[in-house]
Amino acid sequence: MVHQTGCVIGDLNHSGVLVAQDATVALIDADSFQFTLNGKYYPCVVGVPDFTPPELHGRNLASVQRTIEHDNFGLAVAIFHLLFMGRHPYAGRYSGPDISMGDAISQNRFAFSLTRQAATQTTPPPGSLKLDMFPDAISRAFENSFGLSPSARPTAMDWIHALNSLEGLLNRCSKIKTHYYPGSARGCVWCELMGNSRFDMFPDLATVDLNIPTDAHGTEQAIREILAFRFPTVADLLPAVAQPHGVSNALREARREKRWRPLSGLLMIGSAIAGFIFAAPAGIVWFGLLIWGLVKFSDREVESAPFQKTFKEADERVQRELNAFVQRNGMTEVMKVYGDLDVAIATYKGLDDALARELMVMKSNRESRQRQTYLDRFSIRHANISGIGPAKTATLISFGIETAADVNQSAVLRVPGFGDVMTGKLMAWRRGLESRFKYDSTPNAQDVADERTLRGRFSAEKAKLESVIRNGLGTLRNAKTRLDTLPAKARSDRALTDALAARAQAAKDLRELSVLVPASSVTLTVTSPPSASRVITPTSPRVTTRSGTPTCPYCGSSMRLRSGRYGQFWGCSQYPGCKGTRNF
């Protein structure tokens, strides 16, 4: 659809596509689309390397005019991700020296190719699906997408045909009813992969053992089961209602009224003509009557706006009744649990990367932390600074400025009675102390203790998340039987069926008026409580000043207590120059 408007997406990648549970697809992050408007060309100057075609690797994207063929490459990568369970088409085992993903793409080393294996010198990674497991239409489409000719890449419409063909050729596994696999494969590919990895990609929740192992493998299995959990959809919970046989009383009344208007208009026109003939001096009156009659005579169509409003109100009523039904049957609480689990899983999967980042930050600011510790040894109370006596010293301390480590220009200027002159004296005192600081690059006991503390915090957070995930899975399992009965309950829910009947009647009236029936806006969204929106992960060891105020993990400056949407937190005193934060 984007291409039909003359636009090119350019930066087409997985993070720009959202798919809802009802299979509605939305494109986001559209501010980088390439297009031409009023003769001016607007390029797409950004791109994700893993989705960038070979011919654009190494080029300055700001000077490239994108084409549909470039988008077709990114689209093929996204579809490959879907069909091959997250694998990248160029992620394989290269027989030569190690190369990056970008190099593999630029060198056209499609790892799963069946026709160019000798040229790519690359084979698929172990435990992955193979291209020959899919029908010829799919394998041919991927070979063309990741081949040597950009013009041969399938278009979006080509993929629709190929995927529809694949859907029609799926077989159902005889052992696990939730396994569907391509008919061209030699057997159930999911059972084969499960035999090698012990992970079931599409588990049958009805036969899952209630025991949840507490080791890492058990947590991963729990995550897979949680991600495979499915709630009843809007279509499941909205029972079909009998279509009304006729129009509503409101439409009949409106039509009855409209039938009399042309007749009354005709009488008014006749009266006006007679008036012109027999009472010409009152012509202005007869002229007005003539116009009014013409309006009434021509007004034969029923106004559709009130009936469109009726449909909208009926659709909103269905939404309210669906929300009430979900609430009455306990589905809301389960959906909140699922939302919390979604956050917990994302945090759990990101812990290792977060730990690596924190370790890197801790090592990169080692000199800053060492300098801050050195400056923290020099108290304001013992400083001999001209013009700053006991009274001003007490004021500084009351504002959290106790040592040289707490002194910075913006913090001091906020203290009453400290203008540019006094602030300059304090800054000069701090700079004098800093000039005597000598950085010791030799690892010491404090470094070991800081790293041990950091790893301990992450380990504790990981154990906590594992417990949340396992307990949450138990909640979902317990709720599954109840959720499975909801469609049947919905069919007998009087309030919900009455609302659906009212909407069906409103839709019938619109069709009778030859008005397009609007799409329903009724949704069923898995949400999490506001507290789950902010993910808190362990941070680097908290270095504090003598007053108990922590220092910034990035620049080492003192921090200030701030308030945000989710409560209080420590923010760097150098903000906005530095945006370091710590949890309160």
Secondary structure, 3 states (H helix, E strand, C coil): CCHHHCCECCCCCHHHEEECCCCCEEECCHHHCEEEECCEEECCCCCCHHHCCHHHCCCCHHHCCCCHHHHHHHHHHHHHHHHCCCCCCCCCEECCCCCCHHHHHHCCCCCCCCCCHHHHCEECCCCCCCHHHCCHHHHHHHHHHCCCCHHHCCCHHHHHHHHHHHHHCEEECCCCCCCEEECCCCCCHHHHHHHHHCCCCCCCHHHCCCCCCCCHHHHHHHHHHHHHCCCCCHHHHCCCCCCCCCCCHHHHHHHHHHHHHHHHHHHHHHHHHHHHHHCHHHHHHHHHHHHHHHHHHHCCCCCCHHHHHHHHHHHHHHHHHHHHHHHHCCHHHHHHHHHHHHHHHHHHHCHHHHHHHHHHHHHHCHHHHHHHHHHCCCECCCCCCCCCCHHHHHHHHHCCCCEHHHCCHHHHHCCCCCCHHHHHHHHHHHHHHHCCCCCCCCCCHHHHHHHHHHHHHHHHHHHHHHHHHHHHHHHHHHHHHHHHCHHHHHHCCHHHHHHHHHHHHHHHHHHHCCCCCCCCCCCCCCCCCHHHHCCCCCCCCCCECCCCCEECCCCCCEEEEEEECCEEEEEECCCCCCCCEEEC
